[in-house]
Amino acid sequence: MAIKRVWHGWTTKENADKYQDVLNKQVLPGIEEKQIPGYKKIEVLRIELEYEVEFVTIMTFESLQNVVEFQGDNYKQCYVPDVAQKVLKRWDKESIHYELIETREY
């Protein structure tokens, strides 16, 4: 079993590349430095919408307990460091956690 932690954030078109840069150079390395047990990977998605740009992160953990080790008892709370908040327009205050029940790769 694995847990997928899903979060959405939106920014202006003008700030989209800035946010992506902050994410790649500061936020993701900061998460990696924590060496969270059971943290397997992160996927980052981006879509250009009519008036803004949406980002989605999907973190994969071995168990929900690993998520608690990352975020504490209030594990649903989003993880958005101040540096990222400065270039985001809005974001999910809580992440959603899904149980991975099947994967098929071709």
N, CA, C and O atoms as a GROMACS GRO file, in nm:
protein
  424
    1MET      N    1   0.084  -0.119   0.000
    1MET     CA    2   0.000   0.000   0.000
    1MET      C    3   0.088   0.125   0.000
    1MET      O    4   0.198   0.124   0.056
    2ALA      N    5   0.040   0.230  -0.062
    2ALA     CA    6   0.109   0.359  -0.060
    2ALA      C    7   0.003   0.468  -0.041
    2ALA      O    8  -0.115   0.447  -0.068
    3ILE      N    9   0.049   0.582   0.005
    3ILE     CA   10  -0.036   0.699   0.024
    3ILE      C   11   0.008   0.807  -0.073
    3ILE      O   12   0.127   0.836  -0.085
    4LYS      N   13  -0.088   0.865  -0.143
    4LYS     CA   14  -0.063   0.977  -0.233
    4LYS      C   15  -0.118   1.103  -0.168
    4LYS      O   16  -0.238   1.113  -0.142
    5ARG      N   17  -0.030   1.197  -0.141
    5ARG     CA   18  -0.067   1.326  -0.079
    5ARG      C   19  -0.077   1.430  -0.192
    5ARG      O   20   0.022   1.462  -0.256
    6VAL      N   21  -0.199   1.480  -0.214
    6VAL     CA   22  -0.227   1.567  -0.328
    6VAL      C   23  -0.257   1.708  -0.281
    6VAL      O   24  -0.334   1.729  -0.187
    7TRP      N   25  -0.195   1.805  -0.347
    7TRP     CA   26  -0.210   1.947  -0.310
    7TRP      C   27  -0.214   2.030  -0.437
    7TRP      O   28  -0.148   1.998  -0.536
    8HIS      N   29  -0.293   2.140  -0.434
    8HIS     CA   30  -0.305   2.232  -0.548
    8HIS      C   31  -0.266   2.373  -0.505
    8HIS      O   32  -0.297   2.416  -0.394
    9GLY      N   33  -0.197   2.443  -0.595
    9GLY     CA   34  -0.166   2.584  -0.575
    9GLY      C   35  -0.181   2.658  -0.706
    9GLY      O   36  -0.158   2.601  -0.813
   10TRP      N   37  -0.221   2.785  -0.698
   10TRP     CA   38  -0.242   2.866  -0.817
   10TRP      C   39  -0.162   2.995  -0.807
   10TRP      O   40  -0.146   3.051  -0.698
   11THR      N   41  -0.113   3.040  -0.920
   11THR     CA   42  -0.040   3.164  -0.924
   11THR      C   43  -0.076   3.239  -1.053
   11THR      O   44  -0.142   3.185  -1.141
   12THR      N   45  -0.032   3.362  -1.060
   12THR     CA   46  -0.056   3.439  -1.182
   12THR      C   47   0.035   3.387  -1.292
   12THR      O   48   0.134   3.320  -1.266
   13LYS      N   49  -0.001   3.419  -1.415
   13LYS     CA   50   0.085   3.379  -1.527
   13LYS      C   51   0.222   3.443  -1.514
   13LYS      O   52   0.323   3.382  -1.551
   14GLU      N   53   0.227   3.565  -1.461
   14GLU     CA   54   0.354   3.636  -1.445
   14GLU      C   55   0.444   3.568  -1.341
   14GLU      O   56   0.566   3.574  -1.353
   15ASN      N   57   0.385   3.504  -1.240
   15ASN     CA   58   0.463   3.444  -1.133
   15ASN      C   59   0.484   3.294  -1.149
   15ASN      O   60   0.551   3.232  -1.066
   16ALA      N   61   0.429   3.234  -1.254
   16ALA     CA   62   0.435   3.089  -1.267
   16ALA      C   63   0.578   3.036  -1.277
   16ALA      O   64   0.614   2.941  -1.208
   17ASP      N   65   0.660   3.097  -1.360
   17ASP     CA   66   0.798   3.051  -1.371
   17ASP      C   67   0.875   3.077  -1.242
   17ASP      O   68   0.962   2.998  -1.204
   18LYS      N   69   0.844   3.188  -1.174
   18LYS     CA   70   0.909   3.217  -1.045
   18LYS      C   71   0.874   3.110  -0.943
   18LYS      O   72   0.961   3.060  -0.871
   19TYR      N   73   0.744   3.073  -0.936
   19TYR     CA   74   0.704   2.970  -0.842
   19TYR      C   75   0.771   2.837  -0.876
   19TYR      O   76   0.820   2.768  -0.786
   20GLN      N   77   0.774   2.801  -1.002
   20GLN     CA   78   0.838   2.676  -1.042
   20GLN      C   79   0.985   2.675  -1.002
   20GLN      O   80   1.037   2.573  -0.958
   21ASP      N   81   1.052   2.788  -1.017
   21ASP     CA   82   1.192   2.800  -0.977
   21ASP      C   83   1.208   2.783  -0.826
   21ASP      O   84   1.296   2.711  -0.780
   22VAL      N   85   1.121   2.850  -0.749
   22VAL     CA   86   1.124   2.837  -0.602
   22VAL      C   87   1.098   2.692  -0.562
   22VAL      O   88   1.166   2.638  -0.474
   23LEU      N   89   1.002   2.630  -0.627
   23LEU     CA   90   0.969   2.490  -0.598
   23LEU      C   91   1.089   2.400  -0.623
   23LEU      O   92   1.124   2.317  -0.539
   24ASN      N   93   1.152   2.415  -0.740
   24ASN     CA   94   1.263   2.327  -0.778
   24ASN      C   95   1.392   2.353  -0.700
   24ASN      O   96   1.466   2.260  -0.672
   25LYS      N   97   1.417   2.478  -0.666
   25LYS     CA   98   1.545   2.512  -0.603
   25LYS      C   99   1.540   2.525  -0.451
   25LYS      O  100   1.644   2.517  -0.386
   26GLN      N  101   1.420   2.543  -0.394
   26GLN     CA  102   1.412   2.563  -0.249
   26GLN      C  103   1.316   2.467  -0.179
   26GLN      O  104   1.354   2.400  -0.083
   27VAL      N  105   1.191   2.460  -0.227
   27VAL     CA  106   1.090   2.380  -0.157
   27VAL      C  107   1.122   2.231  -0.164
   27VAL      O  108   1.128   2.164  -0.061
   28LEU      N  109   1.141   2.179  -0.284
   28LEU     CA  110   1.168   2.035  -0.298
   28LEU      C  111   1.299   1.994  -0.229
   28LEU      O  112   1.300   1.893  -0.159
   29PRO      N  113   1.409   2.068  -0.248
   29PRO     CA  114   1.530   2.032  -0.173
   29PRO      C  115   1.510   2.038  -0.022
   29PRO      O  116   1.568   1.958   0.052
   30GLY      N  117   1.427   2.133   0.025
   30GLY     CA  118   1.398   2.141   0.168
   30GLY      C  119   1.326   2.018   0.219
   30GLY      O  120   1.352   1.971   0.330
   31ILE      N  121   1.234   1.967   0.139
   31ILE     CA  122   1.164   1.843   0.177
   31ILE      C  123   1.261   1.726   0.177
   31ILE      O  124   1.260   1.644   0.269
   32GLU      N  125   1.345   1.718   0.075
   32GLU     CA  126   1.442   1.609   0.065
   32GLU      C  127   1.539   1.608   0.183
   32GLU      O  128   1.579   1.502   0.231
   33GLU      N  129   1.578   1.727   0.228
   33GLU     CA  130   1.671   1.738   0.341
   33GLU      C  131   1.614   1.680   0.470
   33GLU      O  132   1.689   1.640   0.558
   34LYS      N  133   1.483   1.676   0.481
   34LYS     CA  134   1.418   1.623   0.602
   34LYS      C  135   1.437   1.472   0.615
   34LYS      O  136   1.419   1.416   0.724
   35GLN      N  137   1.473   1.406   0.506
   35GLN     CA  138   1.493   1.261   0.504
   35GLN      C  139   1.379   1.188   0.576
   35GLN      O  140   1.401   1.113   0.670
   36ILE      N  141   1.259   1.212   0.529
   36ILE     CA  142   1.138   1.157   0.589
   36ILE      C  143   1.132   1.006   0.562
   36ILE      O  144   1.139   0.964   0.447
   37PRO      N  145   1.120   0.927   0.667
   37PRO     CA  146   1.107   0.782   0.645
   37PRO      C  147   0.983   0.752   0.560
   37PRO      O  148   0.876   0.809   0.584
   38GLY      N  149   0.997   0.665   0.462
   38GLY     CA  150   0.884   0.624   0.382
   38GLY      C  151   0.845   0.720   0.272
   38GLY      O  152   0.750   0.694   0.198
   39TYR      N  153   0.915   0.832   0.259
   39TYR     CA  154   0.889   0.926   0.150
   39TYR      C  155   0.954   0.872   0.025
   39TYR      O  156   1.076   0.855   0.021
   40LYS      N  157   0.874   0.846  -0.079
   40LYS     CA  158   0.924   0.778  -0.198
   40LYS      C  159   0.950   0.871  -0.316
   40LYS      O  160   1.052   0.858  -0.385
   41LYS      N  161   0.858   0.966  -0.341
   41LYS     CA  162   0.876   1.053  -0.458
   41LYS      C  163   0.775   1.166  -0.452
   41LYS      O  164   0.682   1.167  -0.373
   42ILE      N  165   0.799   1.263  -0.542
   42ILE     CA  166   0.703   1.371  -0.563
   42ILE      C  167   0.688   1.392  -0.713
   42ILE      O  168   0.785   1.386  -0.788
   43GLU      N  169   0.565   1.416  -0.754
   43GLU     CA  170   0.535   1.448  -0.893
   43GLU      C  171   0.479   1.590  -0.893
   43GLU      O  172   0.398   1.624  -0.807
   44VAL      N  173   0.520   1.670  -0.988
   44VAL     CA  174   0.474   1.809  -0.998
   44VAL      C  175   0.407   1.826  -1.134
   44VAL      O  176   0.466   1.796  -1.237
   45LEU      N  177   0.285   1.874  -1.132
   45LEU     CA  178   0.208   1.898  -1.254
   45LEU      C  179   0.182   2.047  -1.268
   45LEU      O  180   0.171   2.119  -1.168
   46ARG      N  181   0.172   2.092  -1.392
   46ARG     CA  182   0.148   2.235  -1.419
   46ARG      C  183   0.053   2.246  -1.538
   46ARG      O  184   0.066   2.173  -1.636
   47ILE      N  185  -0.044   2.336  -1.526
   47ILE     CA  186  -0.134   2.362  -1.637
   47ILE      C  187  -0.161   2.512  -1.648
   47ILE      O  188  -0.187   2.580  -1.548
   48GLU      N  189  -0.153   2.561  -1.770
   48GLU     CA  190  -0.183   2.702  -1.798
   48GLU      C  191  -0.334   2.713  -1.817
   48GLU      O  192  -0.389   2.654  -1.909
   49LEU      N  193  -0.399   2.788  -1.731
   49LEU     CA  194  -0.542   2.812  -1.743
   49LEU      C  195  -0.564   2.950  -1.805
   49LEU      O  196  -0.467   3.019  -1.838
   50GLU      N  197  -0.688   2.989  -1.822
   50GLU     CA  198  -0.716   3.114  -1.890
   50GLU      C  199  -0.655   3.235  -1.820
   50GLU      O  200  -0.593   3.321  -1.884
   51TYR      N  201  -0.671   3.242  -1.687
   51TYR     CA  202  -0.626   3.361  -1.614
   51TYR      C  203  -0.518   3.333  -1.509
   51TYR      O  204  -0.472   3.425  -1.443
   52GLU      N  205  -0.478   3.208  -1.494
   52GLU     CA  206  -0.380   3.173  -1.391
   52GLU      C  207  -0.313   3.042  -1.430
   52GLU      O  208  -0.346   2.981  -1.531
   53VAL      N  209  -0.218   3.002  -1.348
   53VAL     CA  210  -0.148   2.875  -1.369
   53VAL      C  211  -0.165   2.791  -1.243
   53VAL      O  212  -0.144   2.838  -1.131
   54GLU      N  213  -0.204   2.666  -1.265
   54GLU     CA  214  -0.226   2.575  -1.152
   54GLU      C  215  -0.111   2.476  -1.144
   54GLU      O  216  -0.064   2.424  -1.245
   55PHE      N  217  -0.066   2.451  -1.022
   55PHE     CA  218   0.034   2.348  -0.994
   55PHE      C  219  -0.030   2.244  -0.904
   55PHE      O  220  -0.109   2.276  -0.815
   56VAL      N  221   0.005   2.119  -0.927
   56VAL     CA  222  -0.040   2.009  -0.842
   56VAL      C  223   0.084   1.932  -0.800
   56VAL      O  224   0.170   1.901  -0.883
   57THR      N  225   0.093   1.901  -0.672
   57THR     CA  226   0.200   1.812  -0.627
   57THR      C  227   0.136   1.683  -0.576
   57THR      O  228   0.032   1.685  -0.510
   58ILE      N  229   0.200   1.573  -0.609
   58ILE     CA  230   0.156   1.442  -0.563
   58ILE      C  231   0.277   1.376  -0.497
   58ILE      O  232   0.369   1.331  -0.564
   59MET      N  233   0.273   1.372  -0.365
   59MET     CA  234   0.381   1.308  -0.290
   59MET      C  235   0.342   1.164  -0.262
   59MET      O  236   0.225   1.136  -0.233
   60THR      N  237   0.436   1.073  -0.270
   60THR     CA  238   0.409   0.933  -0.241
   60THR      C  239   0.484   0.892  -0.116
   60THR      O  240   0.605   0.912  -0.103
   61PHE      N  241   0.409   0.833  -0.022
   61PHE     CA  242   0.463   0.781   0.103
   61PHE      C  243   0.426   0.634   0.116
   61PHE      O  244   0.327   0.589   0.058
   62GLU      N  245   0.505   0.561   0.190
   62GLU     CA  246   0.475   0.420   0.213
   62GLU      C  247   0.351   0.401   0.299
   62GLU      O  248   0.277   0.304   0.280
   63SER      N  249   0.326   0.493   0.393
   63SER     CA  250   0.211   0.478   0.483
   63SER      C  251   0.166   0.615   0.532
   63SER      O  252   0.238   0.714   0.520
   64LEU      N  253   0.047   0.618   0.589
   64LEU     CA  254  -0.004   0.742   0.647
   64LEU      C  255   0.082   0.785   0.767
   64LEU      O  256   0.097   0.904   0.793
   65GLN      N  257   0.138   0.689   0.838
   65GLN     CA  258   0.228   0.721   0.949
   65GLN      C  259   0.348   0.802   0.900
   65GLN      O  260   0.396   0.890   0.972
   66ASN      N  261   0.398   0.775   0.781
   66ASN     CA  262   0.508   0.854   0.725
   66ASN      C  263   0.466   0.998   0.700
   66ASN      O  264   0.547   1.089   0.717
   67VAL      N  265   0.342   1.019   0.660
   67VAL     CA  266   0.291   1.154   0.642
   67VAL      C  267   0.286   1.226   0.775
   67VAL      O  268   0.322   1.344   0.784
   68VAL      N  269   0.242   1.157   0.880
   68VAL     CA  270   0.239   1.215   1.015
   68VAL      C  271   0.380   1.252   1.058
   68VAL      O  272   0.400   1.356   1.122
   69GLU      N  273   0.479   1.170   1.025
   69GLU     CA  274   0.618   1.201   1.058
   69GLU      C  275   0.666   1.325   0.984
   69GLU      O  276   0.755   1.396   1.033
   70PHE      N  277   0.610   1.352   0.868
   70PHE     CA  278   0.644   1.471   0.788
   70PHE      C  279   0.575   1.595   0.842
   70PHE      O  280   0.638   1.700   0.857
   71GLN      N  281   0.445   1.585   0.872
   71GLN     CA  282   0.365   1.702   0.908
   71GLN      C  283   0.318   1.706   1.052
   71GLN      O  284   0.265   1.808   1.096
   72GLY      N  285   0.333   1.600   1.127
   72GLY     CA  286   0.284   1.597   1.264
   72GLY      C  287   0.139   1.551   1.270
   72GLY      O  288   0.083   1.506   1.171
   73ASP      N  289   0.080   1.562   1.389
   73ASP     CA  290  -0.055   1.513   1.410
   73ASP      C  291  -0.157   1.581   1.319
   73ASP      O  292  -0.256   1.519   1.279
   74ASN      N  293  -0.134   1.707   1.285
   74ASN     CA  294  -0.221   1.778   1.192
   74ASN      C  295  -0.169   1.754   1.050
   74ASN      O  296  -0.137   1.848   0.977
   75TYR      N  297  -0.162   1.627   1.013
   75TYR     CA  298  -0.095   1.588   0.889
   75TYR      C  299  -0.163   1.637   0.762
   75TYR      O  300  -0.100   1.643   0.656
   76LYS      N  301  -0.292   1.674   0.770
   76LYS     CA  302  -0.362   1.724   0.652
   76LYS      C  303  -0.318   1.866   0.616
   76LYS      O  304  -0.336   1.910   0.502
   77GLN      N  305  -0.262   1.937   0.712
   77GLN     CA  306  -0.220   2.076   0.689
   77GLN      C  307  -0.121   2.082   0.573
   77GLN      O  308  -0.031   1.998   0.561
   78CYS      N  309  -0.139   2.182   0.487
   78CYS     CA  310  -0.050   2.195   0.371
   78CYS      C  311   0.090   2.236   0.415
   78CYS      O  312   0.110   2.289   0.524
   79TYR      N  313   0.184   2.210   0.329
   79TYR     CA  314   0.324   2.250   0.350
   79TYR      C  315   0.359   2.350   0.242
   79TYR      O  316   0.393   2.313   0.130
   80VAL      N  317   0.351   2.479   0.277
   80VAL     CA  318   0.381   2.586   0.182
   80VAL      C  319   0.473   2.686   0.254
   80VAL      O  320   0.425   2.775   0.324
   81PRO      N  321   0.604   2.672   0.238
   81PRO     CA  322   0.697   2.764   0.303
   81PRO      C  323   0.673   2.909   0.260
   81PRO      O  324   0.618   2.936   0.153
   82ASP      N  325   0.714   3.002   0.344
   82ASP     CA  326   0.694   3.145   0.318
   82ASP      C  327   0.743   3.187   0.180
   82ASP      O  328   0.678   3.266   0.112
   83VAL      N  329   0.857   3.136   0.138
   83VAL     CA  330   0.914   3.174   0.009
   83VAL      C  331   0.818   3.137  -0.105
   83VAL      O  332   0.812   3.209  -0.205
   84ALA      N  333   0.746   3.028  -0.091
   84ALA     CA  334   0.649   2.988  -0.193
   84ALA      C  335   0.521   3.071  -0.183
   84ALA      O  336   0.461   3.106  -0.284
   85GLN      N  337   0.480   3.102  -0.061
   85GLN     CA  338   0.359   3.182  -0.041
   85GLN      C  339   0.371   3.319  -0.108
   85GLN      O  340   0.271   3.376  -0.151
   86LYS      N  341   0.491   3.370  -0.116
   86LYS     CA  342   0.512   3.503  -0.175
   86LYS      C  343   0.482   3.508  -0.324
   86LYS      O  344   0.454   3.616  -0.376
   87VAL      N  345   0.488   3.396  -0.394
   87VAL     CA  346   0.463   3.396  -0.538
   87VAL      C  347   0.336   3.320  -0.576
   87VAL      O  348   0.298   3.318  -0.694
   88LEU      N  349   0.269   3.260  -0.479
   88LEU     CA  350   0.141   3.196  -0.507
   88LEU      C  351   0.027   3.294  -0.486
   88LEU      O  352   0.037   3.385  -0.404
   89LYS      N  353  -0.078   3.276  -0.559
   89LYS     CA  354  -0.199   3.359  -0.548
   89LYS      C  355  -0.292   3.299  -0.442
   89LYS      O  356  -0.350   3.372  -0.361
   90ARG      N  357  -0.306   3.168  -0.445
   90ARG     CA  358  -0.388   3.094  -0.348
   90ARG      C  359  -0.344   2.949  -0.350
   90ARG      O  360  -0.275   2.906  -0.442
   91TRP      N  361  -0.386   2.873  -0.249
   91TRP     CA  362  -0.347   2.733  -0.241
   91TRP      C  363  -0.438   2.658  -0.147
   91TRP      O  364  -0.505   2.718  -0.063
   92ASP      N  365  -0.441   2.525  -0.162
   92ASP     CA  366  -0.516   2.440  -0.071
   92ASP      C  367  -0.455   2.453   0.068
   92ASP      O  368  -0.334   2.445   0.085
   93LYS      N  369  -0.539   2.472   0.166
   93LYS     CA  370  -0.491   2.479   0.305
   93LYS      C  371  -0.466   2.340   0.362
   93LYS      O  372  -0.389   2.323   0.456
   94GLU      N  373  -0.532   2.242   0.304
   94GLU     CA  374  -0.512   2.103   0.345
   94GLU      C  375  -0.482   2.018   0.223
   94GLU      O  376  -0.532   2.045   0.114
   95SER      N  377  -0.401   1.917   0.241
   95SER     CA  378  -0.374   1.819   0.137
   95SER      C  379  -0.473   1.703   0.152
   95SER      O  380  -0.522   1.676   0.262
   96ILE      N  381  -0.500   1.638   0.042
   96ILE     CA  382  -0.587   1.521   0.045
   96ILE      C  383  -0.499   1.397   0.034
   96ILE      O  384  -0.401   1.396  -0.041
   97HIS      N  385  -0.535   1.294   0.108
   97HIS     CA  386  -0.454   1.172   0.111
   97HIS      C  387  -0.534   1.054   0.057
   97HIS      O  388  -0.640   1.019   0.110
   98TYR      N  389  -0.482   0.995  -0.050
   98TYR     CA  390  -0.546   0.882  -0.115
   98TYR      C  391  -0.465   0.757  -0.091
   98TYR      O  392  -0.342   0.761  -0.086
   99GLU      N  393  -0.533   0.646  -0.076
   99GLU     CA  394  -0.467   0.517  -0.071
   99GLU      C  395  -0.452   0.467  -0.214
   99GLU      O  396  -0.550   0.455  -0.287
  100LEU      N  397  -0.331   0.437  -0.252
  100LEU     CA  398  -0.306   0.380  -0.384
  100LEU      C  399  -0.352   0.235  -0.383
  100LEU      O  400  -0.301   0.154  -0.304
  101ILE      N  401  -0.447   0.202  -0.469
  101ILE     CA  402  -0.499   0.064  -0.467
  101ILE      C  403  -0.454  -0.017  -0.588
  101ILE      O  404  -0.460  -0.140  -0.585
  102GLU      N  405  -0.409   0.050  -0.693
  102GLU     CA  406  -0.360  -0.025  -0.808
  102GLU      C  407  -0.278   0.065  -0.898
  102GLU      O  408  -0.308   0.184  -0.913
  103THR      N  409  -0.176   0.010  -0.959
  103THR     CA  410  -0.095   0.078  -1.058
  103THR      C  411  -0.073  -0.017  -1.175
  103THR      O  412  -0.041  -0.135  -1.156
  104ARG      N  413  -0.090   0.036  -1.294
  104ARG     CA  414  -0.058  -0.041  -1.414
  104ARG      C  415   0.032   0.045  -1.501
  104ARG      O  416  -0.001   0.159  -1.533
  105GLU      N  417   0.144  -0.009  -1.538
  105GLU     CA  418   0.236   0.062  -1.625
  105GLU      C  419   0.253  -0.018  -1.753
  105GLU      O  420   0.258  -0.141  -1.751
  106TYR      N  421   0.261   0.054  -1.864
  106TYR     CA  422   0.271  -0.012  -1.994
  106TYR      C  423   0.391   0.040  -2.070
  106TYR      O  424   0.417  -0.004  -2.182
   0.00000   0.00000   0.00000
